[in-house]
Amino acid sequence: MNIPAELKYTKDHEWIKLEGTTATVGITDFAQGELGDIVYVDITTAGQEVNQHDVFGTVEAVKTVSDLYMPVSGKVIEVNPALEASPEKVNADPYGEGWMVKVEVKNPADVAALLSAEQYKELIGK
């Protein structure tokens, strides 16, 4: 299982990568594995301010739909356009081509409070 050390994680299985004040957000390798084959990603918060822990979209797999929770407060400035035509990118490359949104972070200190890779491994029992 891939859990990159340079990322931060949430207890809801999202990952975040902060670059300056812009963060890229997606779901973890563990989450995509638990969901199974992802068939649709629905993110309706483009251009909106979203608070930490708020739902920013959903991901639909063959047998379930799961909410996506924002790891930090900020404005959704970009939604991954590739996921509309190819939602399976989330399964194939959750930390690369399968990213979900880019967010202009209100408070970068929010990121520091998230789980480290080691803490996330403990959470999922790996």
Protein Blocks (a to p, Z undefined) as FASTA:
>chain_A
ZZdfkbccdfkopacddehjaccddddfklmmmnopafbdcdfkgoiacdehiafbdcdd
fkbccddddfbgcddfbdcfklmmmmmlmmmmmmlmmpfbdcddfblmlmmmmccfklmm
mmnoZZ
